[in-house]
Amino acid sequence: MTLEFSTLFSATNIKAIPLTNRIGLAPMTRTSATPEGLATEDMARYYTNFAKGGFGLIITEGTYTDDQYSQGYFNQPGIINEAQIDAWKQVTSSVKQQDAKIFMQLMHAGALSQGNRYTTETAGPSAVKPQGEQLGFYGGSGEFALPKVMTETDIQNVIQGFVKAAKNAKEAGFDGVEIHGANGYVLDQFLTDYTNERQDEYGGAIEKRLRLSIEVVKAIREAVGVDYPVGIRISQAKVNDPNHKWKGGESDAEIIFTKLEDAGVDFIHIAEPNAAAPAFGESGPSLIELVKKYTDTVVIANGSLGEPNIAEALLNDGKADFVTVGKAALANQDWANKVKEGKQLEEFDFQKILLPQASLKEFEVKPKIEWLGEGMVCGPDGNCN
Ligand SMILES: Cc1cc2nc3c(=O)[nH]c(=O)nc-3n(C[C@H](O)[C@H](O)[C@H](O)COP(=O)(O)O)c2cc1C
């Protein structure tokens, strides 16, 4: 083994789940499930390839949690019924034949839904039309719909959906779950001041805007037991507002991270365009450093860590315990093995890797890609940065 990456390749664990190294696949929506939200054989092969390629932990694409407002994209997989549980079993059993673990990311799209087989309506904390346009990349076009304001009952349904989905994920053989609290989806819509204008217990001060996330964490924890890994993904950036920053700066970070830890998360997975960059302004600590500063929880870092030297340094400096790789992993499904063996990594090429994906062909969407793809902006020429 190349000694320079000895930390990346050191074993660790999340709760009692042993991980062979500190390298994870970041969750990535691929809209390649059946229209009924069933994971396919191709998806089993796709995820298994990363396991074969040396990733110690696979985190699935965002998977919807109920038959109401959670589905975000057509051909997104779900985890809400027996057929979907069975379909995911082929993925978990195949991945686990390798030396890897697999967590499911649980996602409720809320007002950012642009393809839901159960309803044409969207719902969110308040009647605020999301900024920007739907992601053409995932088959949408034009403005987002004006969401219906979620009632108390809708909110309880969101929580119960997450709980049932977590239990289903456990039944399907997942080693843990990650709650999608990032990127502008429903939990982030509640957290964000300008999308949450509620006057009730779920709106107002940051503690109240965080309340739904906290209730989801606690309810899942109670349902799956103390031993089952449950974490949350948090970001400032949103798919439709990539430059967003928390207004309260470090004080917001302190409240968010300490309350999530108190609620019982086993890890906080931070997704920033650049994990190592200052969280607020030109200087100061990064968001991962703030999780370390205010909690004792496991910190997973994501964002521009495809260059192994940077990832290794971050771990060595004690800024994170684990890293996940997104686009560089799509370009190198064997990223971990290549790094271990000192082999050359392929560059991520949007045209080659993502453009040919099924949803574009299916919806005949032209590559008008103003895709604020979770840390990436691509122009119509397919060049991304
Ligand atoms: C095709 C694609 C799909 C994505 N889908 C998701 C998703 O389902 N859930 C999520 O939390 N982040 C998603 N992301 C964001 C990635 O997990 C990651 O945060 C982002 O790519 C930045 O990491 P990187 O610099 O290693 O690529 C997606 C990114 C890409 C490129």
Ligand as a Chemical Component Dictionary entry (heavy atoms), coordinates in Angstrom:
data_LIG
# 
_chem_comp.id                   LIG 
_chem_comp.type                 NON-POLYMER 
_chem_comp.pdbx_formal_charge   0 
_chem_comp.three_letter_code    LIG 
# 
loop_
_chem_comp_atom.comp_id 
_chem_comp_atom.atom_id 
_chem_comp_atom.alt_atom_id 
_chem_comp_atom.type_symbol 
_chem_comp_atom.charge 
_chem_comp_atom.model_Cartn_x 
_chem_comp_atom.model_Cartn_y 
_chem_comp_atom.model_Cartn_z 
_chem_comp_atom.pdbx_ordinal 
LIG C1  C1  C 0 -25.263 13.024 -10.717 1  
LIG C2  C2  C 0 -25.309 13.525 -9.297  2  
LIG C3  C3  C 0 -26.399 13.204 -8.508  3  
LIG C4  C4  C 0 -26.456 13.623 -7.165  4  
LIG N1  N1  N 0 -27.501 13.216 -6.363  5  
LIG C5  C5  C 0 -27.445 13.434 -5.026  6  
LIG C6  C6  C 0 -28.388 12.823 -4.140  7  
LIG O1  O1  O 0 -29.263 12.023 -4.526  8  
LIG N2  N2  N 0 -28.289 13.112 -2.824  9  
LIG C7  C7  C 0 -27.331 13.950 -2.328  10 
LIG O2  O2  O 0 -27.296 14.189 -1.118  11 
LIG N3  N3  N 0 -26.412 14.524 -3.148  12 
LIG C8  C8  C 0 -26.424 14.243 -4.474  13 
LIG N4  N4  N 0 -25.431 14.739 -5.280  14 
LIG C9  C9  C 0 -24.337 15.508 -4.692  15 
LIG C10 C10 C 0 -23.130 14.616 -4.391  16 
LIG O3  O3  O 0 -23.422 13.675 -3.380  17 
LIG C11 C11 C 0 -21.934 15.458 -3.941  18 
LIG O4  O4  O 0 -22.321 16.210 -2.830  19 
LIG C12 C12 C 0 -21.427 16.412 -5.026  20 
LIG O5  O5  O 0 -21.258 15.719 -6.246  21 
LIG C13 C13 C 0 -20.097 17.039 -4.613  22 
LIG O6  O6  O 0 -19.131 16.028 -4.379  23 
LIG P1  P1  P 0 -17.929 15.768 -5.439  24 
LIG O7  O7  O 0 -17.159 17.037 -5.512  25 
LIG O8  O8  O 0 -17.139 14.628 -4.873  26 
LIG O9  O9  O 0 -18.592 15.419 -6.737  27 
LIG C14 C14 C 0 -25.397 14.375 -6.633  28 
LIG C15 C15 C 0 -24.305 14.726 -7.453  29 
LIG C16 C16 C 0 -24.243 14.292 -8.753  30 
LIG C17 C17 C 0 -23.027 14.616 -9.586  31 
# 
loop_
_chem_comp_bond.comp_id 
_chem_comp_bond.atom_id_1 
_chem_comp_bond.atom_id_2 
_chem_comp_bond.value_order 
_chem_comp_bond.pdbx_ordinal 
LIG C1  C2  SING 1  
LIG C2  C3  SING 2  
LIG C2  C16 DOUB 3  
LIG C3  C4  DOUB 4  
LIG C4  N1  SING 5  
LIG C4  C14 SING 6  
LIG N1  C5  DOUB 7  
LIG C5  C6  SING 8  
LIG C5  C8  SING 9  
LIG C6  O1  DOUB 10 
LIG C6  N2  SING 11 
LIG N2  C7  SING 12 
LIG C7  O2  DOUB 13 
LIG C7  N3  SING 14 
LIG N3  C8  DOUB 15 
LIG C8  N4  SING 16 
LIG N4  C9  SING 17 
LIG N4  C14 SING 18 
LIG C9  C10 SING 19 
LIG C10 O3  SING 20 
LIG C10 C11 SING 21 
LIG C11 O4  SING 22 
LIG C11 C12 SING 23 
LIG C12 O5  SING 24 
LIG C12 C13 SING 25 
LIG C13 O6  SING 26 
LIG O6  P1  SING 27 
LIG P1  O7  DOUB 28 
LIG P1  O8  SING 29 
LIG P1  O9  SING 30 
LIG C14 C15 DOUB 31 
LIG C15 C16 SING 32 
LIG C16 C17 SING 33 
# 
